[in-house]
């Protein structure tokens, strides 16, 4: 088990190395479209975890906890996506007081330079597959097996957050990462987190294209108004975000019941389990596997990777603050 945790640390280290140096390879490939470059980069970033999963002993479906979802589960995931969008809008408004919107501006510029279908593929489809294979297929499952359900949920979400290399997206991705893992616990299938990830990114893609089709003067007026009345927007939107959170919780419970996992989720959220770190709904073989102390999460390659990520995050925030 310790060897697998060290290996998964190296997987994350390779992902960060690719995010730094992969751009040179992408430029060498001759791809001109910015969104296609981003999509190619997403595939490259997912390769270390994909190879790690391929060379595991368990069958692919078993180690990924993959199975197809019922139509009721799919509908509930659509409701969860809309509710989560209401919550994350409030979070993004709140974080804009503290952190720069550099990445948001870059994404908008990249999307505006491509067609809708290309942007949807590279912004929604590919991240939903390759990021979920990495963070929920590899990291969450390994940390869950070694340290318990909640340790796997929180730590994989933390890695998912810092992987985005900016503070504003860190907060957003960390919260979404927790929910994505909780969805796997509620459905026992990574298909649920992939589908929700796709829906969330698709909504963002649609929103960007909607603003691009607005008259330029209207966009400028909206940006000025947003900067001047940001606090008012946050306070006025708060009740809507709370409503979204309630719908999210109710839909999540319904999803667990729909997938026959309600008792497992009740156990997952019990205080006794949160403290003990028990693995919920695991196979007997996994429950009897070696348990590791929490500090074993932090292998040397993982510590180096986390330090590099925070270096980039802090450097970007300082640079944007000086700008």
PyMOL commands that set and color helices and strands:
alter all, ss='L'
color gray80, all
select helices_A, chain A and resi 2-29+34-54+60-64+71-95+102-112+116-147+149-163+167-187+190-212+216-228+230-258+262-268+271-276+284-287+294-297+300-322
alter helices_A, ss='H'
color red, helices_A
deselect
rebuild
show_as cartoon
